[in-house]
Amino acid sequence: MPSASSTSAQIVLTLQLTKELQVIDSKNYTVLGSQSSNFRNSSFTQFFNPTQSSPPFIQVFDHAFFDVLGPNPIFQSISSNTTIPSITHEAPIYVQDTDELFFVGFFENQNVVNKISMGTVETALKTLQGPLNATAVNVPATQVNVPFSLQQINGGTGPIGSSLLFVTDGIGPLPPSVVLVHSKEPYNATVLLDNFYGRQFNSLDDIKIHPISKAIFFTDVSFGALFQLRPPAMIPNQVYRFDTTTGTARVVATDFQQCNGIAFSHDGTRAYVTDTGAINGPDINDQTRTATIFQFDVDPRSQVFTNRRIFAYADTGIPDGIELDSAGNVYAACGDGVNVWSPDGILLGKFFTGGTVSNMAFAGDGRLVLLGRTNIYLAKIAAKGQQLAFTPHT
């Protein structure tokens, strides 16, 4: 078996020849000089792309990223919005039984639930001629006709048995909610929760299942009000725990500007929450506000989040959706693609798309799907996702 160093050298040689990978030596950029043109003025419109390569490609900031990538990584676009009626993508959920990835887009303030066949993607990749990374494929997505009342879906996880677990922003008087949707026709929906002791939530954003207790955790933010889809916020932006057995909800973390993505370590002892306060309204970005991933300890009895500390700060855009792989590396959808940090918060590398990625999900081991505004990307890598097994009480 080759050593880690020889494997890394093989990867660098293979990918640099086709300009598909940048190995970044941070020492080359610690001092940029006195010229103002050398610096980025915006974290939303300017990217750290020192070689000026055309995306998509992979950036390596730490050689430990080669363990994530494996010996033969592939990274390319697999679907574009010429076949998907939406402008942004959220709530990715992979269903292994059918090898399909469900996701949500938005078109004229209405959510559009779609699914894409990963088997069809694999077949399309096999028919390509030449280097895989250099050529895009365009696999069409299929629209899923969920109930019309299920509006503004923003986060998802699962599958939960034969169902998908979503949270919604709500729209107008329609309250934000936690909802189960069957993964096959007729895609019937069951609302699990739509209030906190009689008060509506602001606009639910993301959702995860705790790997040990199996309780549902979700984030609630005021983006609905900022984007004029919901009434003014009437409750703080907070993280909640919902116990489907007892039907009770409780606050587990507070004091956020805009809590967004959420994820857990595989043993459930640590929680990660993204705070995306730098998005302050439609086309209103304030890069002096938070674009930060916070790490917490999870109290083993109450499951309240404690010992809040900074895990990482995104250098481009905001960290939106967040996932962990089986090794504990943390993936966040950011303004330039998906950024990956080690369990210690070291930036390992980026799947660089040159634009905003809203969310991502592992579609089986070794397949990371990135949801951009106009494209869906696939990274075929060595890393494996975390497994979920849960049956809710309804």
Secondary structure, DSSP 8 states (H G I E B T S, - for coil): ---HHHHHHHHHHHHHTTT-EEE--GGGGS---S-GGGS---TTT----TT---SSEEEESSTTHHHHH-SS-EEEEEEETTSS--S-EEEEEEETTTTEEEEEEEETTEEEEEEEEHHHHHHHHHT--S-GGG-------EEE---TT---EEEEEEEETTEEEEEE--BTTB---EEEEESSTT--EEEEE--BTTB--SEEEEEEE-TTT--EEEEEESHHHHTTSS----S--EEEEEETTTTEEEEEE---SSEEEEEE-TTSSEEEEEE-TTB-STT-B-TTS--EEEEEEE-TTT--EEEEEEEEE-SSS---SEEEBTT--EEEEETTEEEEE-TTS-EEEEEE-SS-EEEEEESSTTEEEEEESSEEEEEE-S--B---------
